[in-house]
Amino acid sequence: MAAALLLVVSGCSAGSSASVSAGPDTLSVGFTAEPANFDFTRTDGAAIPQALLYNVYEGLVKLDSQGRVVPLLAKSWTVSQDRKTYDFQLRPGVKFSNGAPFTAEDVKFSLLRVKTDWTISIKSTMDVVDHVDVVAPDHARVVLSKPSNGWLFSLTSRLGAMFSPTGVADLANKPVGTGPYVVSARKRGDSVVLKANPGYWGRKPAYSTVVLKYIKDPTALNNALSSNGIDVISAITAPDSIPQFQADDRFQVIQGTSNSEVTLAMNNQRAPLNDVRVRQALTYAIDRKALLDTAWAGRGTLIGSMVPPTDPWYEDLANVYPFDPGRAKAMLTEAGATNLNLRLRIPNLPYAVSAAQVVQSQLADVGVRTTIEPLDFPAVWLKQVFTDHDYDLSIIQHVEARDITTFGKPKYYWGYDSKRVQQLLAAADSGTPEQQVADMKQVARQLNTDAAADWLFLFPNVIVAKAKVGGFTRNQVSESFDLTGLAPR
């Protein structure tokens, strides 16, 4: 897109047009799930941080392509011997896109604001912060109430995004961050345009304009790439199409792993799913290998837990519940749970629709009827399933890093309440790194024993792009589709 056609602004109105013409300094990236708004402090789901984290908003730290915590707005930090005090030295000369300088006052404002103003489900991760001291304009000190192995890691997520008090008046429509891009325009149901931030403190991005194009239909998404409508598919949604791109030298296919557990959620607080025998029976009834082959052309990974292989406490639990429909029927009979009719409420996204059809067929084989109800994603699914807990079963791709901790929250939409898991999670967070690994393995095993959910498969990270675009990372380890390293080649 020609840079001259849009003014660079710190925000945009929700209805502004995103129609501009293509040019060599423009990149267009296709996604399936569109953000409902730009405020990830009050809106759950992955679509907003996918677009804005690291690109528009930055934190003190970020995850690199290997999943390591590395400096971003903090050029360095130290941790006290008791592991409760973090001293961050901030980069000089950083400004927000509205011109406000970034200082330790903004660190204090941002971290404490999570506890007071944020409403999303993962905000409790910041409860461990006792207070924040402004030692100097370039020195922020964060004091925790107790040691926390997970706290610094959590700062790499949206929870660690830095805000200015002068830039939070209309977060849903006008994001104000320190990142290399600003939101320039938005066309609802179509696209979001990012423009290079002229006052960015770091390396100038290779593309001065990036268009985030939202296309739910997988065939239309593929066609957009084939016909030059977009340059990149951020995550392929029609796996059967991968060979056609591999056979065409105009394109490249980058394949790796992700944090994204495709999960059959079960409402643990609603009968009959509040009976562990019923949940276990449903888990025995599903042939996850056949589901993966059908729903995603066999390209994912069977894991059996809420832990991807990139986490240090991963172990393969995929075979704890082998496919055994006979055993499933017997357990349902034992539990008195015959003639079940369950609502399977899913996001209207390709992977969920494909997986739901397999689940429906396999559960029918053990006498369980399911009614598939596709819901518009993200808005309707988040409201009815995630917030209101109005479901029996759902299928959803959980993309947040180390989100196994959500099973320690009884009010989370799982409805899972285990004192043992809550105690293990607390011990894992406050113990030594070795204790953390041991305790987290116990958490994963307990969740598996309780059939708190059924982890269908780990979503692969498959990016398809024009051959001329470089700088992609193979594994998707953060919430962000990080644009900062992309460049022509």
C-alpha positions as CSV (number, residue, x, y, z in Angstrom):
1,M,0.0,0.0,0.0
2,A,1.3,3.4,-0.9
3,A,2.4,5.1,2.3
4,A,1.0,8.5,1.1
5,L,-2.6,7.3,1.1
6,L,-3.0,7.1,4.9
7,L,-1.9,9.5,7.6
8,V,-0.1,7.9,10.6
9,V,-2.3,8.4,13.7
10,S,-2.2,7.1,17.2
11,G,-5.6,5.5,16.8
12,C,-8.5,5.0,14.5
13,S,-12.2,5.1,14.6
14,A,-13.8,1.7,14.6
15,G,-15.6,2.3,11.4
16,S,-12.8,4.0,9.4
17,S,-12.0,2.6,6.0
18,A,-9.0,0.3,5.6
19,S,-8.9,0.4,1.8
20,V,-5.5,1.4,0.4
21,S,-3.5,0.4,-2.7
22,A,-0.6,-2.1,-2.7
23,G,3.1,-1.1,-2.9
24,P,6.5,-2.7,-2.2
25,D,6.7,-1.5,1.4
26,T,3.3,-3.1,2.2
27,L,2.6,-6.6,3.7
28,S,-0.9,-8.1,3.9
29,V,-1.4,-11.0,6.4
30,G,-4.5,-13.2,6.5
31,F,-6.1,-14.2,9.7
32,T,-9.4,-16.1,10.6
33,A,-10.5,-14.6,13.9
34,E,-11.1,-10.8,13.9
35,P,-10.7,-8.7,17.1
36,A,-14.1,-7.5,18.5
37,N,-12.3,-4.4,19.5
38,F,-8.7,-3.3,20.5
39,D,-9.0,-3.5,24.3
40,F,-7.4,-6.7,25.5
41,T,-7.6,-5.4,29.1
42,R,-11.4,-6.0,29.1
43,T,-11.9,-8.4,26.2
44,D,-10.9,-12.1,26.5
45,G,-9.7,-14.1,23.5
46,A,-6.6,-14.3,21.4
47,A,-7.4,-12.1,18.4
48,I,-6.5,-8.8,20.0
49,P,-3.0,-9.7,21.4
50,Q,-2.3,-11.6,18.2
51,A,-2.6,-8.4,16.3
52,L,-1.3,-5.8,18.8
53,L,1.2,-7.4,21.2
54,Y,4.8,-6.6,20.3
55,N,3.5,-4.8,17.2
56,V,1.6,-1.9,18.8
57,Y,2.1,-2.6,22.5
58,E,5.3,-3.6,24.1
59,G,6.2,-4.8,27.6
60,L,9.3,-4.8,29.7
61,V,10.2,-8.2,28.3
62,K,9.1,-10.5,25.5
63,L,9.5,-14.1,24.4
64,D,12.0,-14.9,21.7
65,S,11.5,-17.6,19.1
66,Q,12.9,-20.2,21.5
67,G,10.5,-19.3,24.2
68,R,13.1,-17.5,26.3
69,V,12.3,-14.3,28.3
70,V,14.5,-11.5,26.7
71,P,14.7,-7.7,27.2
72,L,12.3,-5.3,25.4
73,L,11.5,-2.0,27.1
74,A,13.7,-3.1,30.0
75,K,17.3,-3.2,28.8
76,S,18.2,-5.4,31.9
77,W,16.8,-6.5,35.3
78,T,18.0,-8.1,38.5
79,V,16.2,-10.3,41.0
80,S,16.8,-10.3,44.7
81,Q,18.1,-13.3,46.6
82,D,14.6,-13.9,48.1
83,R,13.2,-13.8,44.5
84,K,10.6,-11.2,45.5
85,T,12.2,-7.9,44.2
86,Y,12.8,-7.1,40.5
87,D,14.7,-4.1,39.5
88,F,14.2,-3.1,35.9
89,Q,16.5,-0.7,34.1
90,L,14.5,1.0,31.3
91,R,15.7,1.9,27.8
92,P,16.2,5.7,27.3
93,G,14.4,7.8,24.8
94,V,11.2,5.6,24.5
95,K,8.0,7.4,23.7
96,F,4.4,6.3,23.3
97,S,2.8,6.9,19.9
98,N,1.0,9.9,21.3
99,G,4.3,11.5,22.2
100,A,4.3,10.9,25.9
101,P,7.6,9.7,27.3
102,F,7.9,6.2,28.7
103,T,9.3,6.2,32.3
104,A,9.1,4.1,35.5
105,E,5.9,6.0,36.4
106,D,4.3,4.2,33.4
107,V,5.6,0.8,34.6
108,K,3.9,1.5,38.0
109,F,0.7,2.7,36.3
110,S,0.5,-0.2,33.9
111,L,1.2,-3.1,36.4
112,L,-1.1,-1.7,39.1
113,R,-3.8,-1.0,36.6
114,V,-4.1,-4.8,35.8
115,K,-5.4,-5.2,39.4
116,T,-7.8,-2.3,39.4
117,D,-9.1,-1.8,35.8
118,W,-8.6,-5.0,33.9
119,T,-11.5,-7.5,33.8
120,I,-10.2,-10.4,31.7
121,S,-9.9,-13.9,33.2
122,I,-6.1,-14.0,33.4
123,K,-5.7,-10.7,35.3
124,S,-5.3,-12.6,38.6
125,T,-1.7,-13.5,37.6
126,M,-0.7,-10.0,38.6
127,D,-2.2,-10.4,42.1
128,V,1.2,-11.4,43.4
129,V,2.5,-7.8,42.9
130,D,2.6,-6.1,46.3
131,H,3.9,-2.7,45.1
132,V,5.9,-0.9,42.5
133,D,8.5,1.8,43.3
134,V,9.7,4.5,41.0
135,V,13.4,4.6,42.0
136,A,14.3,6.9,39.1
137,P,12.7,7.7,35.7
138,D,14.7,4.9,34.2
139,H,14.5,2.5,37.1
140,A,11.3,0.6,38.3
141,R,11.3,-1.7,41.2
142,V,8.6,-4.4,41.5
143,V,8.1,-6.1,44.8
144,L,6.1,-9.3,45.0
145,S,4.2,-10.6,48.0
146,K,5.9,-14.0,47.6
147,P,8.3,-15.6,45.1
148,S,6.7,-16.5,41.8
149,N,8.3,-18.6,39.1
150,G,5.6,-17.6,36.6
151,W,5.4,-13.8,37.2
152,L,8.3,-12.7,34.9
153,F,7.0,-15.1,32.2
154,S,3.5,-13.5,32.5
155,L,5.0,-10.1,31.7
156,T,5.8,-11.4,28.2
157,S,2.0,-11.7,27.6
158,R,-0.6,-9.0,27.2
159,L,-0.5,-8.6,31.0
160,G,2.9,-6.9,30.7
161,A,1.9,-4.4,28.1
162,M,2.9,-0.8,29.0
163,F,0.3,2.0,28.9
164,S,0.5,5.7,29.3
165,P,-2.1,7.4,31.6
166,T,-2.6,9.8,28.6
167,G,-3.5,6.9,26.3
168,V,-6.1,4.8,28.0
169,A,-9.2,6.9,27.4
170,D,-10.5,4.8,24.5
171,L,-8.6,1.5,24.3
172,A,-11.3,-0.2,22.4
173,N,-10.8,2.1,19.4
174,K,-7.5,3.9,19.9
175,P,-4.5,1.8,21.1
176,V,-1.5,3.9,22.3
177,G,1.7,1.9,22.7
178,T,5.4,2.1,22.3
179,G,5.7,-0.4,19.5
180,P,6.9,-0.2,15.9
181,Y,3.4,0.2,14.6
182,V,0.3,2.2,15.2
183,V,-3.3,1.3,14.3
184,S,-4.1,3.5,11.3
185,A,-7.5,2.3,10.1
186,R,-10.1,-0.4,10.6
187,K,-12.9,-1.8,8.5
188,R,-15.1,-4.0,10.6
189,G,-15.5,-7.5,9.1
190,D,-12.6,-6.9,6.8
191,S,-9.2,-5.6,7.9
192,V,-7.0,-3.5,10.3
193,V,-4.2,-1.4,8.9
194,L,-1.0,-0.9,10.8
195,K,1.4,1.9,9.9
196,A,5.0,2.3,11.0
197,N,5.3,4.4,14.1
198,P,7.6,7.4,13.1
199,G,8.7,7.9,16.6
200,Y,9.7,4.3,17.4
201,W,12.7,4.0,19.7
202,G,14.0,0.8,18.0
203,R,14.8,-0.6,14.6
204,K,12.4,0.7,11.9
205,P,10.2,-2.1,10.7
206,A,10.9,-3.4,7.2
207,Y,7.3,-2.9,6.1
208,S,5.9,0.6,6.5
209,T,2.3,-0.7,6.2
210,V,0.9,-4.0,7.3
211,V,-2.7,-5.0,6.5
212,L,-4.3,-7.6,8.8
213,K,-6.9,-9.1,6.6
214,Y,-9.7,-11.2,8.2
215,I,-11.1,-14.1,6.2
216,K,-13.0,-16.8,8.0
217,D,-13.6,-19.2,5.1
218,P,-10.5,-21.4,4.6
219,T,-11.0,-21.7,0.8
220,A,-11.4,-17.9,0.5
221,L,-8.2,-17.5,2.6
222,N,-6.2,-19.8,0.4
223,N,-7.6,-18.1,-2.7
224,A,-6.6,-14.7,-1.4
225,L,-3.0,-15.8,-1.2
226,S,-3.0,-17.6,-4.6
227,S,-4.5,-14.5,-6.3
228,N,-2.2,-11.9,-4.6
229,G,-4.9,-10.6,-2.4
230,I,-2.6,-11.2,0.6
231,D,1.1,-12.1,1.1
232,V,0.9,-14.4,4.1
233,I,-1.6,-16.8,5.8
234,S,-0.7,-16.5,9.5
235,A,-2.0,-20.0,10.3
236,I,-3.3,-22.3,7.6
237,T,-6.9,-23.4,8.3
238,A,-7.4,-25.9,5.5
239,P,-4.6,-28.5,6.0
240,D,-5.5,-30.4,2.8
241,S,-4.3,-27.4,0.8
242,I,-0.8,-27.5,2.2
243,P,0.6,-29.8,-0.5
244,Q,-0.6,-27.4,-3.3
245,F,1.4,-24.6,-1.8
246,Q,4.4,-26.8,-1.2
247,A,4.4,-27.7,-4.9
248,D,4.3,-24.1,-6.0
249,D,7.6,-22.3,-6.0
250,R,5.9,-18.9,-5.6
251,F,5.2,-19.9,-2.0
252,Q,6.9,-21.2,1.1
253,V,5.4,-23.3,3.9
254,I,6.8,-22.9,7.4
255,Q,5.9,-25.7,9.8
256,G,6.5,-25.8,13.5
257,T,4.7,-26.2,16.8
258,S,2.6,-24.0,19.0
259,N,1.1,-23.5,22.4
260,S,-2.4,-24.1,21.0
261,E,-4.1,-27.0,22.6
262,V,-7.3,-27.9,20.7
263,T,-9.5,-28.9,23.7
264,L,-12.8,-30.6,24.1
265,A,-14.0,-28.5,27.1
266,M,-16.5,-30.1,29.4
267,N,-18.6,-28.1,31.8
268,N,-17.4,-29.7,35.1
269,Q,-20.1,-28.0,37.1
270,R,-23.1,-29.1,35.0
271,A,-24.7,-32.6,35.3
272,P,-23.9,-35.1,34.1
273,L,-20.4,-33.8,33.4
274,N,-19.9,-33.1,37.1
275,D,-19.4,-36.9,37.4
276,V,-15.8,-37.8,36.7
277,R,-17.0,-41.2,35.3
278,V,-19.0,-39.5,32.6
279,R,-16.0,-37.3,31.6
280,Q,-13.7,-40.3,31.6
281,A,-16.2,-42.2,29.5
282,L,-16.4,-39.4,26.9
283,T,-12.6,-39.3,26.7
284,Y,-12.4,-43.1,26.1
285,A,-15.1,-42.7,23.4
286,I,-13.0,-40.4,21.2
287,D,-10.4,-41.7,18.9
288,R,-8.1,-38.7,18.9
289,K,-5.8,-40.1,16.2
290,A,-8.7,-40.5,13.8
291,L,-10.0,-37.0,14.7
292,L,-6.6,-35.5,14.0
293,D,-6.4,-37.3,10.7
294,T,-9.9,-36.2,9.7
295,A,-10.0,-32.6,11.1
296,W,-6.4,-31.6,10.5
297,A,-4.9,-34.1,8.0
298,G,-2.8,-35.7,10.8
299,R,-0.6,-32.6,11.1
300,G,-1.0,-31.9,14.8
301,T,0.5,-33.6,17.8
302,L,-1.3,-35.8,20.3
303,I,-0.5,-34.7,23.8
304,G,-3.1,-35.8,26.3
305,S,-2.6,-32.7,28.5
306,M,-2.6,-28.9,28.7
307,V,1.2,-28.9,28.3
308,P,2.9,-28.5,24.9
309,P,6.3,-30.0,24.3
310,T,7.9,-26.6,24.5
311,D,7.2,-26.3,28.2
312,P,9.8,-27.7,30.7
313,W,7.2,-30.0,32.5
314,Y,5.9,-31.7,29.3
315,E,5.4,-35.4,29.3
316,D,3.5,-37.5,26.8
317,L,0.1,-38.4,28.3
318,A,-1.6,-39.0,25.0
319,N,-2.2,-42.8,25.7
320,V,-3.6,-42.6,29.2
321,Y,-7.1,-42.9,27.7
322,P,-6.8,-45.2,24.7
323,F,-9.8,-45.3,22.3
324,D,-12.1,-47.8,24.0
325,P,-15.8,-47.4,23.1
326,G,-16.7,-50.6,25.0
327,R,-15.3,-49.2,28.2
328,A,-16.9,-45.9,27.6
329,K,-20.4,-47.5,27.3
330,A,-19.8,-49.5,30.5
331,M,-18.7,-46.4,32.4
332,L,-21.8,-44.4,31.2
333,T,-24.0,-47.3,32.3
334,E,-22.3,-47.5,35.7
335,A,-22.8,-43.7,36.2
336,G,-26.5,-44.0,35.2
337,A,-25.8,-41.6,32.4
338,T,-27.7,-43.2,29.5
339,N,-29.6,-41.5,26.7
340,L,-27.5,-38.3,27.1
341,N,-28.1,-35.4,24.8
342,L,-25.4,-32.8,25.1
343,R,-25.0,-29.3,23.5
344,L,-21.7,-29.0,21.7
345,R,-21.3,-25.2,21.4
346,I,-18.3,-24.3,19.2
347,P,-16.7,-21.3,17.6
348,N,-17.6,-21.0,13.9
349,L,-14.0,-21.6,12.8
350,P,-12.9,-24.4,10.5
351,Y,-10.9,-26.5,12.9
352,A,-13.7,-26.5,15.5
353,V,-16.4,-27.4,12.9
354,S,-14.3,-30.3,11.5
355,A,-13.4,-31.6,14.9
356,A,-17.0,-31.3,16.2
357,Q,-18.3,-33.5,13.4
358,V,-15.9,-36.3,14.4
359,V,-16.7,-35.9,18.1
360,Q,-20.4,-36.0,17.3
361,S,-20.1,-39.2,15.3
362,Q,-17.8,-41.0,17.8
363,L,-20.0,-40.1,20.8
364,A,-23.0,-41.3,18.9
365,D,-21.3,-44.7,18.7
366,V,-21.5,-45.0,22.5
367,G,-25.1,-43.7,22.8
368,V,-24.4,-40.0,23.5
369,R,-26.3,-37.6,21.2
370,T,-24.7,-34.2,20.7
371,T,-26.2,-31.1,19.1
372,I,-23.6,-29.0,17.4
373,E,-24.2,-25.2,17.7
374,P,-21.7,-23.0,15.9
375,L,-21.4,-19.6,17.5
376,D,-19.9,-16.5,16.0
377,F,-16.4,-16.1,17.2
378,P,-15.1,-14.3,19.1
379,A,-18.0,-12.2,20.4
380,V,-20.8,-14.7,20.8
381,W,-18.7,-17.7,21.8
382,L,-16.9,-15.6,24.4
383,K,-20.1,-14.2,25.8
384,Q,-22.2,-17.4,25.9
385,V,-19.6,-20.1,26.6
386,F,-16.6,-18.4,28.1
387,T,-18.4,-15.8,30.3
388,D,-21.8,-17.2,30.9
389,H,-20.7,-20.9,31.0
390,D,-23.8,-21.8,29.0
391,Y,-22.6,-25.1,27.4
392,D,-22.1,-28.8,28.0
393,L,-19.2,-29.3,25.6
394,S,-17.2,-27.0,23.4
395,I,-14.1,-27.3,21.2
396,I,-11.7,-24.4,21.4
397,Q,-8.0,-23.7,20.6
398,H,-6.4,-22.4,23.7
399,V,-3.4,-20.3,22.5
400,E,-2.1,-18.6,25.7
401,A,1.3,-19.8,26.9
402,R,1.2,-22.0,30.1
403,D,-2.5,-21.7,30.4
404,I,-2.7,-24.9,32.4
405,T,-2.9,-22.6,35.4
406,T,-6.5,-21.8,34.4
407,F,-7.5,-25.1,35.9
408,G,-6.6,-23.6,39.3
409,K,-9.5,-21.1,39.0
410,P,-12.9,-22.6,39.9
411,K,-14.7,-19.7,38.3
412,Y,-13.0,-20.2,34.9
413,Y,-15.3,-21.6,32.3
414,W,-14.1,-25.2,32.8
415,G,-15.9,-25.2,36.1
416,Y,-13.1,-27.4,37.5
417,D,-12.5,-27.2,41.2
418,S,-9.7,-29.3,42.7
419,K,-8.0,-28.3,45.9
420,R,-5.1,-30.6,45.1
421,V,-4.5,-28.9,41.8
422,Q,-4.8,-25.4,43.3
423,Q,-2.2,-26.4,46.0
424,L,0.1,-27.9,43.5
425,L,-0.1,-24.8,41.3
426,A,0.7,-22.5,44.2
427,A,3.6,-24.7,45.3
428,A,5.0,-24.8,41.7
429,D,4.9,-21.0,41.5
430,S,6.7,-20.4,44.7
431,G,9.2,-23.3,44.8
432,T,12.5,-23.8,43.2
433,P,12.7,-24.3,39.5
434,E,13.1,-28.0,40.1
435,Q,10.1,-28.1,42.3
436,Q,8.1,-26.2,39.8
437,V,8.8,-28.9,37.1
438,A,7.9,-31.7,39.5
439,D,4.7,-30.0,40.7
440,M,3.5,-29.0,37.3
441,K,3.9,-32.6,36.0
442,Q,1.7,-33.6,38.9
443,V,-0.9,-31.0,37.9
444,A,-1.0,-32.3,34.4
445,R,-1.4,-35.9,35.6
446,Q,-4.2,-35.0,38.0
447,L,-6.1,-33.1,35.3
448,N,-5.7,-36.1,33.1
449,T,-6.9,-38.5,35.8
450,D,-9.9,-36.3,36.4
451,A,-10.6,-35.9,32.7
452,A,-11.1,-32.2,33.4
453,A,-11.1,-31.8,29.6
454,D,-10.1,-33.9,26.6
455,W,-7.0,-32.5,24.8
456,L,-7.7,-33.5,21.3
457,F,-4.4,-32.4,19.7
458,L,-1.8,-29.6,19.7
459,F,-2.4,-27.3,16.8
460,P,0.6,-27.1,14.5
461,N,2.0,-23.8,13.4
462,V,1.8,-23.7,9.6
463,I,2.4,-20.4,7.9
464,V,2.1,-20.1,4.2
465,A,3.7,-17.1,2.5
466,K,5.0,-15.7,-0.7
467,A,8.6,-16.7,-1.2
468,K,9.7,-13.1,-1.2
469,V,8.8,-12.6,2.5
470,G,11.3,-13.6,5.1
471,G,11.9,-13.5,8.8
472,F,9.3,-16.0,10.1
473,T,9.8,-18.0,13.2
474,R,8.9,-21.7,13.0
475,N,7.3,-22.1,16.4
476,Q,4.4,-19.9,17.7
477,V,5.3,-19.6,21.4
478,S,3.6,-16.3,22.3
479,E,0.2,-14.7,22.0
480,S,1.6,-12.3,19.3
481,F,1.9,-12.7,15.6
482,D,5.1,-10.8,15.8
483,L,5.6,-8.7,12.7
484,T,8.8,-7.1,13.9
485,G,11.2,-9.6,12.3
486,L,9.5,-9.9,8.9
487,A,11.3,-8.4,5.9
488,P,11.6,-8.8,2.1
489,R,14.2,-11.3,0.9
